Amino acid sequence: MIGESQIRRVLEAALAFSRADQTEVMISTEQSNLTRFANSAIHQNVAESNAEMRVRVVVGQRVGVASLNSLTPEAIKRVVETAITIAKLQEENPDLAPLPRPAPIKHVDAYAERTGGFGPEERAGVVGTICRKVREKGLSAAGAFSTGAYELAIANSLGVFAYHPSTLADINTVIAAEDSSGYADRIAVDADKIDAEEIAAEAVDKALRGRNPIAVEPGDYEVVLQPYAVNDILDFLADCGFSALAVQEGRSFMGDKFGQKIVGDHVTIWDDGLDPGGIPTPFDYEGVPKEKVTFIANGVANDVVYDSHTAKRAGRKSTGHSLPAPNTYGPFPMNMFMARGTATEAEMVRSTRKGILVSRFWYTRTVHPLPVIVTGMTRDGTFLIENGEITRPIKNLRFTQSYLQALSNLQLIGKTTKLQRSWVGTSSVPALKIGKWTFSSATEY
């Protein structure tokens, strides 16, 4: 960790070097640590310490971006000059948005001193607890446990300055038997919140219950999706529709549907970078304060996220969802939430006549972005439900399903949510009971 005052001095020095019309400087630092394990034994401990500076300059209607991971005065001057040189070689962009101006940024606490100092011995203690529980059952554990401390700071020549320190602990494990497996993961700002006993119990239970799976015919089934699977749904909705750039380029399912019903009445999904129930981040990669954005409200398409570029094009203001420059992907939600319901998972199972309980999805890919048709596999715990009871483990199935259609067939929503890593950031999601889900083919495992 460099610290706010020292980072501010470095940012100001970089801005002073620049002869561009406008200049933005971002510094990100990390002290990350990783323990990997397989066959119920640790096989790797690694650590990385890094600091990166990224400079974006505006010269007329041209933009240049350059980065490096040295913060010496000579290196800073060189990267600023490189960004200016790159800008002068670009074509003019008549739609170029100016850099953001300063705006009040709320403080959010996402830093735990304990996580930043969580060493290899302490990570080994957590992993060791999981491995001991697994060996007692004659199973095998694999996975990874990472902890890290991070800083993000942004300043520009118009007066923006933003600084945010954070920590993150992230663990996942797959517990394997001869013909079955179980999965569990957890993330937290505070590494002491990671409960190894709970993680082991969850994954071991699925691995044991999943032994001797039977094959079932593909087709349409009711499904109970655990939060790991629901997280995948939010990832694809974000990728296929929640960005203003996707709307402006005509590739978003939200495009001409604002104000219209697009999924079931009880579906509400939003992004909120200030919510302590997630991993809060108060500003984006342009130093713009995060705003809460509701994408779907009670089944109705409501809004999308904006950065400076897409906001200028739409006559809106940025919602604080820019990704780091150079960014051709557009704005993206990084702190998503789905509204919880009133049902327990047991109630979902009891309400199912013939269905499948899915722990999580794997190797999911987009088939068609506008209806959000996705194909993928079940993995690490798939079970047959008959007449309100889980009766047998089953072999994995491939599905081909519109996620929008699935949410239109939503029957029950879980009363609790689980925080998970998403493609870009985190999501907090409940379990779901869906009335119809299409499994397109079977597997041999």
Sequence and secondary structure as in RCSB ss.txt:
>XXXX:A:sequence
MIGESQIRRVLEAALAFSRADQTEVMISTEQSNLTRFANSAIHQNVAESNAEMRVRVVVGQRVGVASLNSLTPEA
IKRVVETAITIAKLQEENPDLAPLPRPAPIKHVDAYAERTGGFGPEERAGVVGTICRKVREKGLSAAGAFSTGAY
ELAIANSLGVFAYHPSTLADINTVIAAEDSSGYADRIAVDADKIDAEEIAAEAVDKALRGRNPIAVEPGDYEVVL
QPYAVNDILDFLADCGFSALAVQEGRSFMGDKFGQKIVGDHVTIWDDGLDPGGIPTPFDYEGVPKEKVTFIANGV
ANDVVYDSHTAKRAGRKSTGHSLPAPNTYGPFPMNMFMARGTATEAEMVRSTRKGILVSRFWYTRTVHPLPVIVT
GMTRDGTFLIENGEITRPIKNLRFTQSYLQALSNLQLIGKTTKLQRSWVGTSSVPALKIGKWTFSSATEY
>XXXX:A:secstr
   HHHHHHHHHHHHHH  SSEEEEEEEEEEEEEEEEETTEEEEEEEEEEEEEEEEEEETTEEEEEEES  SHHH
HHHHHHHHHHHHHTS   TT                 HHHHT  HHHHHHHHHHHHHHHHHTT EEEEEEEEEEE
EEEEEETTS EEEEEEEEEEEEEEEE SS EEEEEEEESSGGG  HHHHHHHHHHHHHHTSS B    EEEEEEE
 HHHHHHHHHHHHHHHSBHHHHHTT  TTTTTTTSB S TT  EEE TT TTS   SB TTS B   EEEEETTE
E   B  HHHHHHHT    S   SSS SS    SEEEE   SB HHHHHHT SEEEEEEEEEEEEEEETTTTEEE
EEEEEEEEEEETTEEEEEB  EEEEEEHHHHHHTEEEEEEEEEEEEETTEEEEEEEEEEEEEEEEEE   
